[in-house]
Amino acid sequence: MKWFPLKRRLLPRPRSSNSQPTDLPVKSGDKYDEASGQVYRETYVSIPSGNDQDWARKRHVVREQHEKDHLGYEPAYGAEHPKTRASKGGRSLQDIAMDTVLDNIANITLEYLESLPSVLVDRIWSEVNQSTRMSFDVWKTFSKLLQNRNETTLRTLRYREAIESPRSPLETYTSPLASNSFEFITILSITTAFNLRDLVKLSEIPNIGVLEIVRTSGTVQCVISDRVVRAWSLAAVNDGAFKVLRILRLWNQLDVTGKSLSYLKDFPALGVYDVRGCGFNLRSPTDARLLGWKPTVDRSVLNVLHAACVERAIILRENLGLDPQPIRRASAKQLWDGAKVWKLPRGEVAAFLTRDETSSPGTPRIAEFALDLNRLSAAADRVARINPGIEGNFRAYFWETMDDYTFEASRMKMTWEFQLYSAYARLGELRNDRDLLRAGIDIGDQAMVGKELINSVPVVSIRLGPTSPELRPTSAGNGSHKSTYGSAMASNNSYSSNRIASRSDFDPKNLCFIRVEVPLEAQESAATTLGQGKKTKESGRKRNSFMSLAESKRMKLSEVLESFL
């Protein structure tokens, strides 16, 4: 029997290489190799780089958490009705172009941005801050373009980044931070081990304003000694280094002793020498006073400088012929990076600081509760007048309670560089930035956020190493200076600077030395004071309280601040 041949031959259907047999236990995402019968899964793993050579171009997240809790927060324009991309349909040509720009943001130059309309530049800058495309190089390019605008934000005047596990030599990180034209001030914090020779070469960063080297417990780090401080001082004399260095913090360096105090005279702008945990002894405070430094054991240098600013405002009111009325001023709080910045002419700074509105703490934003310190302060004053017998104890208890509350409400929002950044600004307020002007920097008008003076020159803060618990603020009562200051009542001793010799709990391991005046100006003032003889010494003894300060109308501001510190 013959079968008729089929007119249409049935060909086998080719099996796809990715097809999987149904009888195998294949999971989602697995692939099947038909040739070998194996089931496998592909995983792509990026190989980490062995160094940080391009750290300045690496992207990272900069968007703040809980933005509404920071001081100076204001909803952005159009925040009520933000423009969102359509979830259906194709993207617009504008969105595609913006994504292309953001993908290549590291290659955009300043000249290219200057050729774009300001509206487009603002949108690119906003998209960069809301994404993970921010880097140090990108910030530096936009900062040059946006910092001098009439309407700018604090984000264009400061940048922070922490590299917790550095994998390259120190020079790799410090080279991008150097600016011979002082386009920005560098705050450098080192909490990990680096070569000692590289630490000595930190003098090659001309724009370094704050240098912090902390030796943490349980780690093997290079030891800073008096010889390193001496090498830095020689670089300042011979090479003109450290022109804008205001704060030098060396913690837990036992080989840094009182001998290093003699080298500090060569630093042209140094105002704070913080040596907690170093090898100083009981004689060091006496030696420091002879060299023009004021020793203190208060653990919060920022609070000491802030209290000095309050005293300065009182003296400015006296010099302008105004009544030296009681002043309450809240300490610096963490400001939102998106806060608006406005400029105040330098000639009007003194008048601004002595206004009645400025001589009060205002209404800061504290978590979800708006705390009206003006109203509470007025109530405390009324109670003190009605009951003069409990005046001292009541006011002390009232303000200590307010200090603890405001501090705890703002401590969790503090970024790692907050205290260093704010202390640098407070020294600039006390000096009117004369040290920066002497270094050849165009300081321009005074930058302001609300009622607070900030650094007019952009500041870049970089930390190399982890942030240890001792570097974080732990309590509002770390020192005799609080986060809210009152200076008109001589009976309130809790907010006055106590002499270090009168403190029974003096510990040389908690020493810090402060010099408000610019060093060269301090030497000239000392020579003038020495020529006045006995009359100056007698007048100095009368400046122990605020009431005696108000009676002396011809005293110098530098003498007042020295007696306070």
Summary of the structure (lengths in Angstrom):
residues: 565
radius of gyration: 30.1
end to end distance: 120.9
largest distance: 141.5
contacts: 1596
relative contact order: 0.13
helix: 40%
strand: 13%
